Amino acid sequence: MNNLKAIVIGAGMGGLTAGLALKQAGYTVEVYDRVSELRPAGAGISLWSNGVKVLNWLGLGAEIAQIGGQMNRMTYFNSVGETLTDFSLESLVQRVGQRPYPVARTDLQQMLLQAFGVDQVQLKSRCVGVEEDETSVTALFEDGRKATGDVLVAADGTHSILRQYVLGQTLERRYVGYVNWNGLVEASPALAPVNSWVIYVGQHQRASLMPVGGNRFYFFFDVPLPKGTPNQPEQYRAELSKHFEGWAEPVQRLIQTLDPLKTNRVEIHDLDPLQTLVRGRVALLGDAGHSTAPDLGQGGCQAMEDGAVLAQCLCTNTLGVVDALQRYEAKRCDRVAKVILGARKRSEMTHGHNPERTRQWYAELKQEDGGKILDAIATTILAGPFQ
Ligand SMILES: Cc1cc2nc3c(=O)[nH]c(=O)nc-3n(C[C@H](O)[C@H](O)[C@H](O)COP(=O)(O)OP(=O)(O)OC[C@H]3O[C@@H](n4cnc5c(N)ncnc54)[C@H](O)[C@@H]3O)c2cc1C
């Protein structure tokens, strides 16, 4: 379909990818975000090869290679620093055809913004509702403004208000059962080999470092905790020191190195898979349509895949917007459901949902030569829209 006008609500990685894909398809695109300054929540993200492929398709391959980290190996240690398994990622890259790029979120967002047009994102625009008729759809903003187009992309994140419009009901997110601290530190061999993704596991917890561009590590800690524990940055160091007492020296060093005021502490939630992603001319995209635990590192990658598939459905079909969105839904529902359920299962295994299974996993890691882990990662990547 030619000459469409798309209204995109949300300038996160999902909304911007969709906006860019639709713009490149020749559509008029307006992107709106509620904030007055775009600052992504969270520090880093592992952009697996399926996400990178979407960026390659959009012509951003050289840019993401520039800002992404060189992650060549993967190493699991136990809590006291004994190696459980250590292997190269090269066979994964050869199999799927593209390197993964862990990246700082602000760098990723800047790259997408520059590509879309920084001045073309309308800030201070909180969408509060939608109206649609036979021929158009209109976003309603808090301050009374309206924006009308042929299609509306609801990329308003995990707390989406547009989800309610699409589904006709409000859904509660589900607490996955653990708290995640994350941030960035300067890369240093005293913390981890600078081109490896390093993960310490034990006591149903994880501590991890992965290289992002700019000579930095993206780090995270996971600890199973009840919902609602206090979130006080001045306590982060003490809290982590307590949870990771007795863990290996690099973990202790990381806790002392991190800047608590630039560290995020998040209670991890997901959403049961949805059977519906569209209503009329409105399509849910990214976390608005499928919030997943980060245990497969796929939430943002799926948002990017959504953007590419949505643009392809609109471009390659001629029976109208409503029909094209139904095709988008048909292509995306199973894919994102598998990711949500896979991440949930992995989270349960990692975080001691069944302590015997977690103990077994630690034992399996000792026997692992990388084959099974890379096979699982490759299978997820290759189920995406770009083979
Ligand atoms: C701890 C953690 C680690 C993660 N690690 C990874 C990883 O390694 N790899 C990976 O691929 N994914 C990862 N994810 C998931 C990833 O962060 C999300 O899937 C991704 O940010 C979703 O992008 P989005 O554009 O859908 O939503 P968001 O990035 O949340 O963007 C939504 C945008 O919509 C705006 N907005 C919200 N409501 C309104 C409104 N009413 N009107 C206007 N604008 C509105 C917001 O201001 C925001 O800018 C992780 C998530 C967490 C929590």
The ligand as an ORCA input file, in Angstrom:
! r2SCAN-3c Opt
* xyz 0 1
  C      16.633     -5.693     33.232
  C      16.265     -5.817     31.776
  C      17.201     -6.322     30.887
  C      16.867     -6.471     29.546
  N      17.795     -6.985     28.687
  C      17.488     -7.152     27.383
  C      18.448     -7.691     26.483
  O      19.556     -8.016     26.874
  N      18.095     -7.842     25.173
  C      16.861     -7.471     24.702
  O      16.603     -7.584     23.477
  N      15.926     -6.952     25.538
  C      16.211     -6.791     26.853
  N      15.277     -6.255     27.711
  C      13.952     -5.895     27.182
  C      13.942     -4.534     26.501
  O      14.430     -3.549     27.390
  C      12.521     -4.180     26.092
  O      11.945     -5.271     25.447
  C      12.505     -2.969     25.155
  O      12.993     -1.829     25.822
  C      11.087     -2.720     24.651
  O      11.081     -1.610     23.824
  P       9.730     -0.839     23.552
  O      10.081      0.203     22.520
  O       8.642     -1.787     23.275
  O       9.362     -0.151     24.936
  P      10.126      0.967     25.758
  O      11.576      0.907     25.509
  O       9.643      0.846     27.165
  O       9.588      2.334     25.147
  C       8.265      2.763     25.337
  C       8.212      4.260     25.078
  O       6.846      4.657     25.104
  C       6.717      5.872     25.828
  N       5.344      5.936     26.348
  C       4.795      5.143     27.307
  N       3.501      5.466     27.487
  C       3.219      6.478     26.620
  C       2.044      7.227     26.340
  N       0.885      7.002     26.980
  N       2.127      8.195     25.398
  C       3.283      8.436     24.750
  N       4.419      7.756     24.970
  C       4.386      6.781     25.893
  C       7.793      5.782     26.904
  O       8.148      7.056     27.391
  C       8.926      5.085     26.161
  O       9.804      6.012     25.545
  C      15.573     -6.097     29.073
  C      14.642     -5.587     29.971
  C      14.978     -5.447     31.310
  C      13.948     -4.895     32.260
*
